Amino acid sequence: MKTAALIGNPNVGKTSLFNSLTGSNQYVGNWAGVTVEKKEGFMNEDLKIVDLPGIYAMDTFSSEEKVAKEFLASGEADFIINIVDASNLERNLYLTTQIKEYNTPILLVLNMMDVAAAKGLEIDTELLSRKLGVTVVTISASKGKGLDELKSLLDRGDFLRVPIENDFQFQDEREAYDYISGILSAAVKKKDEHKRTNTEKIDKVALNKFLAYPLFFLILWLIFELTFSWVGQPLAGYLSYLVDDVLVPALGSLLSSSSPWFSSLIIDGIIGGVGSVIVFLPVIMTLFLGISFLEDCGYMARAAFIMDKAMRKMGLSGKAFIPMIVGFGCSVPGIMTARTLESEKDRKLTALLVPLMSCNARLPVYALFASVFFPGRESAVVFSLYLLGILLAFLLGMLFKRTIFKKDEEPFIIELPEYKAPELKNLMNHTWDKGKDFLKKAGTLIFSVSVVVWLLSNFNFGGMTDINNSILASLGGFVSPVFAPLGFASWQNAVSLITGLMAKEVVLGTMGVIYGGSLAAALQSQFTPASAYSFLVFVLLYTPCVSVIATMKKEFGSWLAAFSVTYQLVLAWIVSALVYRIALLVM
């Protein structure tokens, strides 16, 4: 069996090509000793393809570059599939000149030939092949063009090393780029009649120094309106009606002849806990439909570029904005995405700030409280929480930069992909993946915690009892005085926040079990608008869930994980107390 190493810059279509060549015959893991994703797949029984991390060069700065360099140096690869962006060859071919040093046959795949043609570029592939000493094949992966020819070539395996005219031993980067420029001046011609591409036209507005920021926040606002006013929240309201007014009465009638404790377990425990969270599935899926759209159309990379100037104030590059955007979905992949940053300082600082981005697990709590206490202003309230997380991340980044992370800043390199219309299938797949994770959590973790909370709220050491004399009430009563300055010092709220350490959705599930009946009505008796907003701020900022803490420990060690837990708890208490006092004056 032959082994091919698939390598290329980020955003050149490497993952799409890997999926096209291997189909479902692939698996994902981590490289031994390194928390960098490892993908392997089989095109057929004779060819294994190893998808190396996307990198710009092999200078061993990042974990990804070290992985790629060590794999190629090991000699495991029989040949290399080097995929490049045909519309931006000068930058892409720098990596090609570096992998030539490994003296391994290279199949150079020129992707995005349609984009190159739209830019008026004509590429002499034979001359390029001769000058670089590689076999060249052209494709347009997004349109499916050239893939059959590529697969046929790989099946035959009849591409051999081409005679080379250079030993590719350059003294420095400048010499390498001079050599590449010399090749491209002969191999690439540009038509005079070239017109500006759609990407160039859109970027005239999207990256305009006056319009970029207003447009960026307008897009975020529209996503929140879609989520909370137009689609997500209305659907959640209908689902809530089905659970509260249809399912619960039907189950109550069905279980009327069973023992009271069993009926309470099913209706108050399981349905009250899981049901109070599951009704917000439409809200979560709508939000992620919007975020997936931004990723697939190519705007998300522009968002990182736009934010570079602001991120520099925090001692980070705009590239660190990507893990933070991912953190809006879940802090775990956000922290793991920080691996792609070049320096250890950037990775650690970003990982500390990612949990301040409001993850989707908090969204059900926001949605319920906003609809109960701020009707008609739900979007504004939830949007303000997201902005507060971003603002505090910015301020803390500036503080950490001047204290515990006093190191040089790294250069900012990011690919701005061509704009494209997202494929409906991909959008639906990405959105469903998020919804599936939420449903899985509701069916396992939230279900389990709901049952435990019901047991603790209905029993003490003497047997079954009233909830106010239960084990849960005793535990909550011990902790609740801490929250008195924040405006929500009841034992029920304290217990809900404690169980929220398992997963932030559990906050609402616990409340559903403890309060029972109409949760909205129960909350109105427990909170005022001022204390409700203070509670939301605390949920936004306090210690992340156990899976985030475990990921932080795995990626960066126990010290950073402990520091993250401590500083977020203190920060949440201080900010919530300030917000409550200000809200009392305003409201």
C-alpha positions, 0 to 999 in steps of 0.5 A: 500500500502506498501512503500519500501526504496531503499538504497545503495552506489553510483555505485552499480546499484541502479538506474538501479534496480529502473528503472527495478522495476518501469519502466515508472511509476515513477516521480522525484522531490526534497525533501521538503526544500532540493535541493536533487533529490527525486525519487518515483515509483510504482512496482504495485498498492500495492508497492511504492518504494522510491529511496533514494540518494546514500550514503556510510554511515549515519553520516549526513555530506551531504544533501544526508545522512541527507535525507536518515536518516530522511526518515528512522527515520520517519517510512514511510518505511515498509521495506528496499531494500538494494542493495550492490555490491557483489564483494565489500561486506566489504565496502558496508555492513557498511551501512547495519549495520547502517540501521539495527538500524532502526529495519525495515525488510531488503531485501539485494540485492547482485548485480553484482554477475557476477563480484563477480564470475569473481573475484573468490568469492563464497558467502554463502547467507544463512550464510550471511542472518543469521548473518545479520538478513536480507533476501538475494537475488542475481542478476546481473542487467546489465545482467537481471539475478535474477530480475524476482525472486526479483520481485516475492519475492516483489510481494509475500511479504513473507520475514520476519525479520530473527532472528539476532545474534547481536544488531548492536550497535557498539561503532565506525566504527572500531568495525563495520568493525571488525564485518563485516570482521568476517562475511565475513571470514566465508561467502565468499570464494575465489578460488585460480584459480582466474585470474585478471579481465579485469577491473584490467588489464585495470587499470594497464594502466589507473591508472599507475602513469606514463601513467594515465595523458597522457592517460587522455589527449589523450582521451580528444584529441581524443574526440575533433578530433572526434567532430571537424575533423572526424564527428561533424564539417563535418556534421555541414558543410553539414547542413550549406549548406542545410540552407544557399544554399538550404533553404534560397534561396527557402524561398527568392523565396517563399516570393518574393511577400510578404512585404520586412519587413516580408521577412526580419523578416523570412530570416534575423531574424528567419532563420539568428538567429536560423539557424546560431545556429542549424547547429552546432547540429551535433557538440554538439551531437558528443561531448556528444556521446564521453562524454556519452561513457566515463561515461557509460564505467566506465572511468569517475570515474577514471578521478576523481581519477586521478585528485584528487592530482591536485584538492587537490591543490585547496582545493578540492577532486577528487570527485569535478572533477565530477561536473566540467566534468558535467559542460562541458555539462551545468553549471546548472547540474554541480552546482547541482551535487556539492550537492553530495560533503560532506562539504559546503566549497567544494560545494560552491567552486566547484559551483564557479569554474564550470562555468569556464568549457566550456559548450556546449552552447559556442561550436557553437561560438567556432566552427564557429570562429575556422573554419573561422579564424583558418582553419585546426587548429580547434581542437587545438584552441577549445581544448586550450579554454577548457584547459584555462578554466581548468587552470584558475579554478585551479589557482582561486581554489588555490586563493579562498582556501587561502582567502575565503575558509580557512577550512579543506579538506574532505576525498576523497571517490569514487567508481571505477565501473567495466569497461563495454561495453556501451549499444548502446541504452543508449548511443543514449538516453543520446546523444539525451537528450542533442540534444533535450535540444539544439533543445528545446532552439533553438525553444524557447529562441533563436527564441524569442531573434532572433525576438527581436534582428531583431526588435531592429536592424530594428527600432528606435523611429521614425519607421523602419530604417537602422541598423546603426541608430537602437535602437540596434546600440545605445545600442551597441555603448554605451557599445562597448568602454569597449571592445576596449582593447580586440580588438572587440569594434564594437556595433554589438559584444557588443550587441551579448555579452549582449544577450548572457547572456540569453544563450551563443548560442544566441551570434551566433544567434544575430550575424546571425541577425545583420550581415545577409548574410554570417556570416563567411564573415561578421566576417572576416571583423570585426575580425582579428585572434588575436581579434577573439581568444580574443573574444572566450576567453571572451565568455569562461569566462564572466558572465554565462547565467541567468539560471546558475545565478538562479541556483547558487542563489537557491542553495547557496544564493544571495551573492555567485550568485552576487560574481560569476557574478562579478568575472567572468566578471572582469576575462574575461576582464582581461584575454581577454585583456592579450590574445589580447596583446600577440596574437598581438605579436605572430601573 
